[in-house]
Amino acid sequence: MGLNELLYGTRTLLTPHHATNIFLALAYFILKTTPFVCTYLFYDCTLALQEWEWITFLGCVIVLKTKKLAYFVDYIHTACLFSKMLNTVMFFKANPMYGTIYGGLCILHFIFLPEPSYAGPDYITYFRGPHLEEELERDRRITWVVAFYAAWSPPCVTFAPIFSQISNEYHLDNLRFGKMDITKFPIIAEKFKVDCTSWSRQLPTVILFEGGKEKMRRPLSKGKQTIKFTWTKESVIQEFDMNQIYGDCKKHPLSKQKKEN
């Protein structure tokens, strides 16, 4: 990760969403160990042995769930999610009213302080008509990750900032990202077997091209059935093995002469 991405991640953690999320994740520990507050809310100001065991188990779960994540912000997001789940259990155990209040605060946080959408730079080529096929044939050494989308599709709108962020973090001269609005080019959609009808469950569709040929896509389709895919940053990076692809492409950069051409 470069300096710009590191600075962006640091600024992201200072946003109201992440700052509040971190506080909620640490709420039980803070309240249980803060003098005066703990004596008012609890019987004592120390964590019980069972609570330490739960926290240790939480640490193991977080390590397992985050070992494939490449970015600090994603790690914090996942850690906070599981920490809040444990906090809810411990608050309920201490006092059902505390658990109810804490759960309500988490719901209010989710509604009124949602995770901010990515607003940074992106490295996306927008294709029109046959330009995608021409680009795939022009230099087969370039790996392309292409999102086929429709402007009217809510899942496509939600996925747009995620795809932009991934393009910013993984782009190379020989690893590039593209998008095509298939409602404007239905013939291309048909050629790449992407359903662009109003009842389609294939939007967005992301296809990985290597050597000018399709290597994989999500979501998968079996006959008339489309296998649902969850469009999160983590799922895309893991499913398409972006870290491995990025490493392979970085080891084999395009020659200077080819890039100039």
Disulfide bonds with the S-S distance in Angstrom:
Cys38-Cys45 1.70
